[in-house]
Amino acid sequence: MSYFKPEETACPCCGAVVLQTSPIMSFANHVRRLLGKSLTITSGFRCLSYNRTLPNSSDKSKHIQGVALDISTENLSGVDKYVMIREAIKMGLRFGIYKSHIHVDYSSGEKKVCWWGEY
């Protein structure tokens, strides 16, 4: 079951989406089910052109490959955030913690890492 519509992961520039069958969407659905509350995806797929318009973006962004999501933490408790990060670790995903969102991405063959940032 998917809790997310494809347009929630669409690039604002071209409309391309993260595949609903990707590991990153499996993660999002799993966490949504565990938390029992809706999650807001603030960024999913990004085409290279759109990604280049964003501050602090990289041409190596996992968003360009369609294997990354930014999930808003605005309405999440500390426990909700903990559950999200715990599940990302269990699923072998990489994650970044920011003021307003948690970035999660899938990268087969790359080192599993976590990081934090300001924006």
PyMOL commands that set and color helices and strands:
alter all, ss='L'
color gray80, all
select helices_A, chain A and resi 6-9+23-35+48-51+78-90
alter helices_A, ss='H'
color red, helices_A
select strands_A, chain A and resi 41-43+68-72+94-97+101-105+114-116
alter strands_A, ss='S'
color yellow, strands_A
deselect
rebuild
show_as cartoon
